[in-house]
Amino acid sequence: MHPQLSRVQFVFLSTWLILGTGILTMPFAIGQFAIRDGWIAPLLFAVTGGIVVGVIALFRRMFPGQSLVEGYHMAFGPIVGRAASLWFLYMTFLTESFVLREVSLFSNITVLPSTPNYVVTAVFMIPVAYAVYLGAEVVGRVGEIITPLGIAITLILFLLSMQHADPSHLRPVLADGWKPILQSGVVLWVYAWEFLFVLQLREEVQQQRLVKDLLITILIITSAGVVAELTITMILGPSVTYSIYPILEVVRTIRIGDFLERLDTFYVMGVITTIFVKLSLIHYIFTTGLSHWFGLRHYRPTVWSGAAVVWTGSLFLIHNSVSLMNFILYTAWGYFTFTAMVIPLLAVVVQWWRQRRGLHQQ
């Protein structure tokens, strides 16, 4: 069976899997620890992302042709395996609910201050579920269409904002030492774990190119993060600590004469679009995982019911932006370390031991 996603589509989707919400919350998270040296923090994403990709490579080598859920069932057996895969599905559901909640929080702050959260999330989730129902290829085409436009608009906005840049905000380098930067790196780990979702893509991608494409994605994300942090720091300076959406504040500084202003509208449109791509991919992962867990022949019966569950979770699990940011800054890394490192590596070790024991018995 031919892959449903081309390599270009897969790289684009993997990029927005991280940056879809990362362009909103990553700069804020970094700014809580590192200010002048915030541009160094994205370089650590190459390390954290590389670790997750290493786990993915080991898992794919040990469980060829199987999804993450199926691999857990094979390694741990019908009882423990189903418990491990159920934990993965729960963390996928939690992540998707958080992403959907970020949409409503961002929309309430920027363009829809009086619209109830349940309306914003419902209106957003319906087209996401419809795109997932149509298949991975549709989601890939959406990512393929919006990515070149997103890159072009972002570069233009950053270039226009440079009229307010002050390079002195970057000095002195490492004045506060490495500790704030390393603390930011722990937060970036929260985003890097989402690469694990691609293990659920079994027939949709070219497995022999999977690791290489993910490494390309890490290079793209790291480069984008460095450029974004340099721009934010030079323009906002120490005030970045007090901004929930630093990039939005940077875009709002752009004004040329009396005819070019309020370009933050384009930024808001771009963010909503990229989050749509990210949410669609995660929902596809979630629904295919459910279908494998229940032993269904196809994932489509779980699309709309899964969307309703995620919509409900986004309303009840996260009360406001403060609780969301606190979870990202101080709590999420523990959950995601267990999910993205401990369980997959344990499955690899168990399967390796079983294979070795089987060879000795023969």
Secondary structure, DSSP 4 states (H G I P E B T S, - for coil): ---SS-HHHHHHHHHHHHHHHHHHHHHHHHHTT-STTTTTHHHHHHHHHHHHHHHHHHHHHHSTT--HHHHHHHHHHHHHHHHHHHHHHHHHHHHHHHHHHHHHHHHHHHT-TTS-HHHHHHHHHHHHHHHHHH-HHHHHHHHHHHHHHHHHHHHHHHHHHGGG--GGGG-STTTT-SHHHHHHHHHHHHHHGGGGGGGG-SSSS-GGGHHHHHHHHHHHHHHHHHHHHHHHHHHHGGGGGG-SSHHHHHHHT--BTTTB--THHHHHHHHHHHHHHHHHHHHHHHHHHHHHHHT-S-SGGGHHHHHHHHHHHHHHS--SHHHHHHIIIIIHHHHHHIIIIIHHHHHHHHHHHHHHHHHHH-
